[in-house]
Amino acid sequence: MDQSDREGSGRSQEDIMLADSNGRENGMHPLVQSQIGKHLRAVYDDVVNEPVPQRFLDLLEQLEESTTKNRRS
């Protein structure tokens, strides 16, 4: 990576990836992992808090009724 690449993004690849003593990449920098985790949790929280569409509730009710009927037979 040349100097212009580092200046453009503000981070070099070395800032993002960790390397072992042989120079092989072995994972992301803990700070990068933390930021990704925060963003994933925020997205997940938004999805979890969305209301369940009525169509899904209707399908679940039909499934429950079908299961109850099959148990009685």
Phi and psi in degrees as GROMACS dihedral restraints (atoms count N, CA, C in turn):
[ dihedral_restraints ]
;  ai    aj    ak    al  type     phi  dphi    fc
    3     4     5     6     1   -92.5    20    10
    4     5     6     7     1   175.8    20    10
    6     7     8     9     1   -60.1    20    10
    7     8     9    10     1   -38.4    20    10
    9    10    11    12     1   -66.0    20    10
   10    11    12    13     1   -34.2    20    10
   12    13    14    15     1   -63.3    20    10
   13    14    15    16     1   -43.5    20    10
   15    16    17    18     1   -66.7    20    10
   16    17    18    19     1   -38.5    20    10
   18    19    20    21     1   -70.2    20    10
   19    20    21    22     1   -35.3    20    10
   21    22    23    24     1   -66.0    20    10
   22    23    24    25     1   -44.9    20    10
   24    25    26    27     1   -92.5    20    10
   25    26    27    28     1   -19.0    20    10
   27    28    29    30     1    83.5    20    10
   28    29    30    31     1    -8.9    20    10
   30    31    32    33     1  -139.2    20    10
   31    32    33    34     1   139.6    20    10
   33    34    35    36     1   -91.6    20    10
   34    35    36    37     1   166.3    20    10
   36    37    38    39     1   -59.8    20    10
   37    38    39    40     1   -32.6    20    10
   39    40    41    42     1   -63.8    20    10
   40    41    42    43     1   -28.9    20    10
   42    43    44    45     1   -69.4    20    10
   43    44    45    46     1   -27.8    20    10
   45    46    47    48     1   -95.4    20    10
   46    47    48    49     1   -42.0    20    10
   48    49    50    51     1  -104.2    20    10
   49    50    51    52     1   143.6    20    10
   51    52    53    54     1   -97.3    20    10
   52    53    54    55     1   148.1    20    10
   54    55    56    57     1  -125.8    20    10
   55    56    57    58     1   147.1    20    10
   57    58    59    60     1   -82.1    20    10
   58    59    60    61     1  -175.6    20    10
   60    61    62    63     1   -65.3    20    10
   61    62    63    64     1   -19.3    20    10
   63    64    65    66     1   -92.9    20    10
   64    65    66    67     1     3.1    20    10
   66    67    68    69     1    87.0    20    10
   67    68    69    70     1     3.8    20    10
   69    70    71    72     1   -83.7    20    10
   70    71    72    73     1   139.7    20    10
   72    73    74    75     1   -70.6    20    10
   73    74    75    76     1   136.3    20    10
   75    76    77    78     1  -130.0    20    10
   76    77    78    79     1    14.9    20    10
   78    79    80    81     1   146.5    20    10
   79    80    81    82     1   177.0    20    10
   81    82    83    84     1   -85.7    20    10
   82    83    84    85     1   154.9    20    10
   84    85    86    87     1   -61.4    20    10
   85    86    87    88     1   139.7    20    10
   87    88    89    90     1   -55.1    20    10
   88    89    90    91     1   -34.3    20    10
   90    91    92    93     1   -65.4    20    10
   91    92    93    94     1   -39.9    20    10
   93    94    95    96     1   -66.1    20    10
   94    95    96    97     1   -44.0    20    10
   96    97    98    99     1   -58.9    20    10
   97    98    99   100     1   -42.5    20    10
   99   100   101   102     1   -62.0    20    10
  100   101   102   103     1   -44.6    20    10
  102   103   104   105     1   -65.0    20    10
  103   104   105   106     1   -42.2    20    10
  105   106   107   108     1   -61.8    20    10
  106   107   108   109     1   -44.2    20    10
  108   109   110   111     1   -59.5    20    10
  109   110   111   112     1   -43.3    20    10
  111   112   113   114     1   -60.8    20    10
  112   113   114   115     1   -44.0    20    10
  114   115   116   117     1   -67.4    20    10
  115   116   117   118     1   -40.9    20    10
  117   118   119   120     1   -64.1    20    10
  118   119   120   121     1   -41.8    20    10
  120   121   122   123     1   -62.8    20    10
  121   122   123   124     1   -40.0    20    10
  123   124   125   126     1   -63.0    20    10
  124   125   126   127     1   -44.2    20    10
  126   127   128   129     1   -65.4    20    10
  127   128   129   130     1   -44.3    20    10
  129   130   131   132     1   -61.3    20    10
  130   131   132   133     1   -43.7    20    10
  132   133   134   135     1   -60.1    20    10
  133   134   135   136     1   -40.9    20    10
  135   136   137   138     1   -61.1    20    10
  136   137   138   139     1   -44.7    20    10
  138   139   140   141     1   -67.5    20    10
  139   140   141   142     1   -43.0    20    10
  141   142   143   144     1   -62.1    20    10
  142   143   144   145     1   -34.0    20    10
  144   145   146   147     1   -86.4    20    10
  145   146   147   148     1    -3.0    20    10
  147   148   149   150     1   -72.5    20    10
  148   149   150   151     1   145.7    20    10
  150   151   152   153     1   -68.7    20    10
  151   152   153   154     1   150.3    20    10
  153   154   155   156     1   -77.0    20    10
  154   155   156   157     1   128.3    20    10
  156   157   158   159     1   -59.9    20    10
  157   158   159   160     1   143.2    20    10
  159   160   161   162     1   -56.8    20    10
  160   161   162   163     1   -35.6    20    10
  162   163   164   165     1   -59.9    20    10
  163   164   165   166     1   -39.9    20    10
  165   166   167   168     1   -66.9    20    10
  166   167   168   169     1   -41.1    20    10
  168   169   170   171     1   -62.8    20    10
  169   170   171   172     1   -40.4    20    10
  171   172   173   174     1   -63.1    20    10
  172   173   174   175     1   -42.9    20    10
  174   175   176   177     1   -64.4    20    10
  175   176   177   178     1   -40.5    20    10
  177   178   179   180     1   -63.3    20    10
  178   179   180   181     1   -39.4    20    10
  180   181   182   183     1   -64.6    20    10
  181   182   183   184     1   -42.1    20    10
  183   184   185   186     1   -63.0    20    10
  184   185   186   187     1   -41.2    20    10
  186   187   188   189     1   -63.5    20    10
  187   188   189   190     1   -43.3    20    10
  189   190   191   192     1   -63.0    20    10
  190   191   192   193     1   -42.7    20    10
  192   193   194   195     1   -62.5    20    10
  193   194   195   196     1   -42.6    20    10
  195   196   197   198     1   -63.2    20    10
  196   197   198   199     1   -42.8    20    10
  198   199   200   201     1   -64.4    20    10
  199   200   201   202     1   -41.8    20    10
  201   202   203   204     1   -63.9    20    10
  202   203   204   205     1   -42.3    20    10
  204   205   206   207     1   -62.1    20    10
  205   206   207   208     1   -42.3    20    10
  207   208   209   210     1   -67.2    20    10
  208   209   210   211     1   -32.7    20    10
  210   211   212   213     1   -69.5    20    10
  211   212   213   214     1   -32.5    20    10
  213   214   215   216     1   -74.5    20    10
  214   215   216   217     1   -27.0    20    10
